[in-house]
């Protein structure tokens, strides 16, 4: 399943940099939660616990439900005038808001 989600080198480097500042054994978690101005939003957190339904790619965890919604996506890390952020290009989204964090399916 994780093969169906692509990570750019910039995203993997940023995730590695973030985790290098945390306790050994920490994971970078990507999840999709209800909320935001378009119905769903991406959530990026540092987690120490791996759940039973988590899919793992190196030191990245994604729960099975979120992974299904991320199928075919590319995860990148971009620097823009408004700041730096993870950006997900998800072919399953029908629309997204201007901030790029919230979307609808």
N, C-alpha and C positions, 0 to 999 in steps of 0.2 A: 504493500500500500504506500509506504513512504517513497517508493520509486516514482510514484505518480505525482509527487510534490517536489519541485526543483528548488534548490537553494543556490543563489549566486555566490561567487567567491567572496564578495563584499559582505554579504549577510553572514556567511560562515565565519569570516574573520571577526566581525563585530560580536557575534555570539561568543566566540572563543575569548575575545577581550573582556566581555562582560563577566563570563564565568571565571576568568583568571583572578578576578577581584573578590570572588565569593569562596565559601568553604569548599574544600575538595568533596567531590561527590554530588555537587549541585547540578541541576538540569535547567535548560532553558525551555520553558513551556509555551506553546502556542495553542490558543483555544479560541473558539467562537462562542460568544455569549449573546443572549438576547439583550436588546437595548440600543442606545444610540439613536440618531435622528432618522435612520432608515430601517430599523428593525433588528439588525444584528451588528455586532462589532467585534473586531479582533482584539485579543488580549495577549500581551506578552509579559510573562512573569518568570522569576527564578524560583525553582521548586527543589526541595530536598527529597520528596517522596515520589516514587513511581507507582501509579495505580495499576490495577490488574488489566484494565482495558487500554492502557497507553501503548502507542506505537513509538518505537525508539529509533532515532537516527543519530549516530554518534552520541552527543550529549543533549539532544533535542527530544522533547516529549510532545506528543499530540494525542489527545484522547480520540478514541475510534469515531465518535460522532463528528467531532471537528474535522478529523482527517477525511471523512466522507465528503464534507462540505468544502474541503480544500483540494479535492482531487483535480489534477490538471493545473494547479496554481504554481506560480513562481514567486519565491520570497526573496526580496532584494533589500539592500540597505542604501538609502539615498541621502545625499546632502543637497539641500536647496536653500534659498534665501530665508524661508520660514523655519529652517532648522534641519536636523538630521532625524531620520525615522526609518523604521522597517516599512516596506511597501509590499503589499501582496497583490499580484495580478491574478485574479480568480475568474476563469471563464464561466463559472456558474452564476455569478452575480448578474442581476438584471439592472440594478442601478446602485450608485453610491453617492454619498454626500460630498460636499466640497472639501471636507477635511481629510477624506480618504480612509477614515477609520471605520465608518459605519456604512452598511450596505444592505440591500434586500435581495432575496432569492426568488 
